[in-house]
Amino acid sequence: MASEDQNKATFLALFEALKARDSQAMAAQMTDRPNWIVWGNELPGIDGIIEILKAASGYYRPETIVQDLKGLWCDGDTVIARMTMTAKTTTNEDYANEYIWIAQFENDKIAEVREYLDLRIIEKLFGRWS
């Protein structure tokens, strides 16, 4: 088991890779078969990570995305992060939301990320997003 400081560092590397939209750097922080869960939808494997990045590009202008980490906590093999994201949508509307990510580690790598956010904001701007 990695130390809590190591788990935080791995999570921060994942977060920076996400901000850079670098799926390979994201995958390097994760197990061979990671699982990303958002709104109850499981996006397994590296393909799930790529799907997340592609989906975001369909809703937000990538050059306007600003993600800011507000807090990071660790308890053993679990890291919890609170962050915000602002952006311009592809229809030039302002987007702002808060996120909670819960990352579960296995053997020093992230095995699963559960992502929580305010879906009312998503539905207001985009209708249903699944």
C-alpha positions in Angstrom: 0.0 0.0 0.0 1.3 3.4 -0.9 1.5 6.2 1.6 -1.2 8.8 1.7 1.3 11.4 0.4 2.0 9.1 -2.6 -1.7 8.6 -3.3 -2.2 12.4 -3.2 0.7 12.9 -5.6 -0.7 10.2 -8.0 -4.1 11.9 -7.9 -2.6 15.3 -8.5 -0.7 13.9 -11.5 -4.1 12.5 -12.8 -5.7 15.9 -12.3 -2.9 17.8 -14.1 -3.1 15.2 -17.0 -6.9 15.8 -17.2 -6.4 19.6 -17.4 -3.9 19.0 -20.2 -6.4 16.7 -21.9 -3.7 14.0 -22.0 -5.3 10.6 -21.9 -2.0 8.7 -21.9 -0.7 10.6 -18.9 -4.1 10.0 -17.2 -3.8 6.3 -18.0 -0.3 6.2 -16.5 -1.7 7.0 -13.1 -4.4 4.3 -13.3 -4.5 0.5 -13.2 -4.7 -1.4 -16.4 -8.5 -1.6 -16.2 -9.6 1.6 -14.5 -13.2 2.4 -14.0 -14.7 5.9 -14.1 -18.2 6.3 -12.8 -20.2 9.5 -13.4 -24.0 9.8 -13.0 -24.1 6.1 -12.3 -22.6 5.3 -15.7 -19.5 3.2 -15.7 -16.9 4.1 -18.3 -14.4 1.2 -18.0 -10.8 1.1 -19.2 -8.6 3.5 -21.1 -11.5 3.8 -23.6 -13.6 5.2 -20.8 -11.0 7.9 -20.1 -10.9 8.8 -23.8 -14.7 8.9 -23.9 -14.7 11.4 -21.0 -12.3 13.8 -22.8 -14.2 13.5 -26.1 -17.6 14.1 -24.4 -16.3 17.3 -22.8 -15.1 18.6 -26.1 -18.7 18.2 -27.4 -20.1 20.5 -24.7 -17.3 22.9 -23.8 -14.8 25.0 -25.8 -11.6 23.3 -24.6 -9.6 26.5 -24.6 -11.9 28.0 -22.1 -11.9 25.2 -19.5 -10.5 26.2 -16.1 -10.4 23.5 -13.4 -9.4 24.5 -9.9 -8.6 22.1 -7.1 -10.2 23.4 -3.9 -9.4 20.6 -1.5 -7.7 17.2 -1.3 -8.1 14.6 1.5 -6.7 11.1 1.8 -7.7 8.1 4.0 -5.6 5.1 3.2 -6.4 4.0 -0.3 -9.1 6.6 -0.9 -8.5 10.2 -2.1 -11.3 12.7 -2.1 -11.0 15.9 -4.1 -13.3 19.0 -4.3 -12.8 21.1 -7.4 -14.6 23.6 -9.6 -14.8 23.9 -13.4 -15.7 26.9 -15.4 -15.9 27.1 -19.2 -17.7 28.5 -22.2 -20.1 26.0 -23.8 -20.0 25.3 -27.5 -23.0 27.7 -27.7 -21.0 30.4 -25.9 -22.9 30.2 -22.6 -21.1 30.4 -19.2 -20.7 27.1 -17.3 -19.6 26.8 -13.7 -20.0 23.7 -11.5 -18.5 22.1 -8.4 -17.2 18.5 -8.5 -16.4 15.9 -5.9 -14.1 13.0 -7.1 -13.5 9.9 -5.0 -10.6 7.9 -6.2 -9.9 4.4 -5.0 -6.4 3.0 -5.2 -5.0 -0.5 -5.8 -1.3 -1.2 -5.8 -0.3 2.5 -6.0 -2.5 3.2 -8.9 -6.0 4.6 -9.3 -8.5 1.8 -9.9 -11.7 3.8 -9.8 -12.9 7.4 -9.9 -16.5 8.3 -8.9 -17.4 11.8 -10.1 -20.2 13.8 -8.5 -21.5 17.2 -9.7 -24.7 19.3 -9.8 -26.8 17.8 -12.6 -29.3 20.6 -12.4 -26.6 22.9 -14.0 -26.0 20.3 -16.7 -29.6 19.9 -17.5 -30.2 23.7 -17.6 -27.5 24.2 -20.2 -27.5 20.9 -22.1 -30.8 19.2 -21.4 -30.2 15.5 -20.5 -26.6 14.4 -20.7 -25.9 10.7 -20.3 
